[in-house]
Amino acid sequence: MSVVVYSLRTILLYLALTVWTVCWSSFMLIGLPLAPFRKRHILVKIWGHVTISLTRWIAGVKWEVKGKENIPDTPCVIVCNHQSSWETFFLQTLFTPQTQVIKKSLLNIPFFGWAFRLIKPIAIDRDDPRRSLQQIVEQGKQALEDNVWVLIFPEGTRVPNGELGKFSRGGINLARKAERNILPVAHNAGSCWPNTSWIKRPGTISIRIGKEISIEGKTPAQLNEESRQWIEKALEEMNTAD
């Protein structure tokens, strides 16, 4: 297909996602402020399923997941690489209920951000790293105690497919303080949903879920390196296979 076709399909996708998200957010804002917390997450999961279905039908963005059998019964800290916005809503369909560590500014986005507040994300201010680390531990630990998954993108920003940024230790510190293991997740969403271009390209995104990384007897540096090495190896394997 030509760039023109990709562009037209992407424009149609954005229109569909805008209409769907505004309708969903309006319902969340009007009907669910007093609803039980877990019921809100069910609706977020529905939003995620519809969103990724629209990307598949309109833009031809498919996906395949390997390692679902590694998902533990008890929620833990999910450490995942970050390439686009696609994984932020796709992972909501795999791990529910879930909270994410996000930029505080995202909560100001009309409709989406307003509704996002209802699932209590860990919204941090990147200009205050010390306070941000404290928030991740305090709010993340409470979420885990409530049996809510905590998703963290340790790179802190989106990185092009084929690259892997430096990992912060926020997720590692949380896992140690909460005494929960780490679940590594890798994907190459940037191959179809690049952060450097608004055009979405058809293809199949690979998602890999690893085995839990035990925190027992390991230093923060060891845990950080072990999770990063697993994700780096998984990325190399999936991109080589493509």
N, C-alpha and C positions, 0 to 999 in steps of 0.2 A: 504494500500500500504506500501511497505517497504521503508526504508531510501534510498536504492539504486535507487529505482524508483523516489523518490522525488528528489534525487541528479541529476539524468539524466534529468529530466524535468526542473530543475532549470538551469542546464548548457545550455540546449536548449533555455530557456527563455532569459538568458543573451546574448547568441549569436544573437538571434532575436532582442533584444532591442538595442544591439550595432550597428547592421547593420541599423536598422531603425533610430536610433538617429544620426548616422554619416551622413546618406543620408539627413535627415531633417535639421540638422545643416548646412551642406554644402549648401543646397538650401537657407537657411536663410542668411548665410554669403555672398553668391555670389549675390543673387537676391534681397535682401530686405533692405540693409542699408539705402536707401533713401525712403523706403515705409512709408506711413502714420502709425503712432503709433498704431492705433486700428487694422489695417490690420495685423500687426505683432502678436497681441494677438489672432486673429482668427486662425492664423497658430499654435500658441502655444496650443490653445484649440484642434485643430486637432491632434497635436502630443500627447496630453494627452489622447484623445479618443482611438487612435490607441494603445498607450502604455498599457492602462488598458485592452483593448480587447485582446492584446497578453498575458497578465498575466492570463486572464480568459481562453483563448483557450489552452494555453500550460501548465500552472501551476495549473489551476483549482481554481484560486482566484476570487471569486465572491464578490458581494457587494449589500447592500440594504440601501436605504436612507429614513429616516423619517424626516418630518418637512420642506419639500421644500416650503410649503405654508408660512413659516415664513420669507423667504428671501424677504427683502424690495426692493422696486423699486429703491431707491437711495443707491448707494454704501456707505458702512460704514466700520468700523474696525472689521475684523474677528479675534476672539481669539479662538485658537484651541490647543488641546493637541498634543504632538509630540511623535510618537512611531517608525516611520520608514520613508523611502523615498517614500513609496506608496502614502501617503496622500498629499505629496507636488505636485505630478503631477495629482492626482485625483481631487483635489479641483480646479485645473485650468479649469476643465470641468464644474464645477458648478458656478463659479464666474468669469466672463469675461467682460471687461478687468480687469486684476489683477496684482498687484505687491506684492512681498514678502520681508520680512526681512530675509536676508540670511548671511552666513559667507562670507566675502570678498574672501577667498581662493577658494570658489567654482567657481568663475569666471575664474580661471586658468585651469580648467579641459578642456583638448582638445575637440574641437568641441562643446560639450554641454555648457561649461562655456562661450566660445566665443560667441555662439549664444544667450545665456541667457542675455548677456550684452545689446542686442538689445531691450529688453522689460523693461529696466531701473529698475532692482531690487534695493532694499535698502540694499546695501552691506556694512556690518559693520565689524569693527575690534574689536573682543572681548577683546583684550588686552588694549583697550582704552574705557572703559565703559562710561565715561562722553561724549566723542565725539559721541559714538554710540547712546546714548539717544537723543543727539541733532540732529543727522542725521534722526533718526526715526521720530521725530516731524517735522522737516523741509521738508524732502522729502515726508513723508507720508501725510502731510497736503496738499502739492502741488498735489499729486496724487488724493486725495479725491476731491479737487477742480476741477480736470479734469475728475471727475466721474469714477475714477478707484478704485476698491476694494483694500484694504490693508490687507494682511494676515500676522498675527503674531503668532508665537509659543512662548508663554511667558515662557515656561520651559527652552528655550534656547538650549536644547539638547534632544536627544531621550531617552525616559523612557520606560522600559518594560511594557507590557500590565498588567493591574491590579494595577499599581502604578501611582502616579501623583506627579510631581516635584514641587518645589517652583516656584511661578509665579513672574516674573519681572513686573514692572509697565510701561514698554515702550509703550505698546498698550493702556493702560489706559490714560497715559499722552497725547498721540496722539489724542485719542478720545475727551478729554477735550479741548485741544488746537484747534482742528478742529471743535469742536461743532457737532460731529457726535456720534451716538449711537454705542453700541457694539453688535456684533452678535456672540453668543457662539456656537461653534461646537465641538462635541465629536466623537470619533471613537475608535475602537479596532483593528486597522490594524496590530498591533504587534502579534495578534493571528495567522496570516497567513504569515506575512512578518516581522519576528522578527529581531531586530537590532543586536541581539547577535549571530545570525547564518546566513550563506549565503544561506542556504536551505529554499526555499519557500514551504509552505504547503497549500494544497487545503482547502477551507472552504469559509465561507461567512463573510465578514467584515461589521460591522454595523456602519453607520454614522448617527448621530443625529444633527439636526439643531434646536436650541432653538429660542425663541422669542427675539426680540431686548431688550437689557438692556439699559434703559434710563439713561443718564448721569445727568439729572436734579436734583439739590439739593443733590448730593452725593459726598463724598470725594473720593480721589484716593484709599484709603484703603477699603472703602465700595464697590467701583466698582470692585476692584481686588478680594475681597472676594466673591462677588456675582457671578462673572463669574467663579471663581474657584469652588465654591460650585455647580453650575449648571453642570459643566463638570464632577465633581467628582460623582455626583448623577447619571448622564446619563451613565457613565462608569460602575458603580455598577449595574445598571438595565440591560444594554446590556450583561454584562458578566454573570450575574446571570441567565438571560434568556437562554444563551448558555449552 
